[in-house]
C-alpha cells in the first residue's frame, strides 16, 4: 500500500504544480477547473502523506 500512498503524493503535487499557473493563465470557464484540480491535488497529497505517516489511521 505504500506505493499507492506515494503515488497519491506524487499525483497531488503534480496537480498542484500544473493547476496553480493554469488557473491564472487559462480563460474564464477553464480557470475554475484548474483551481478545482489544485484543491483535489492538495487533498490527495495531504491524504497520501497522512496514510504514509500513520498507516492505520482510518481503521477503527
Helices and strands as residue ranges (DSSP letters): H 2-25, H 28-53
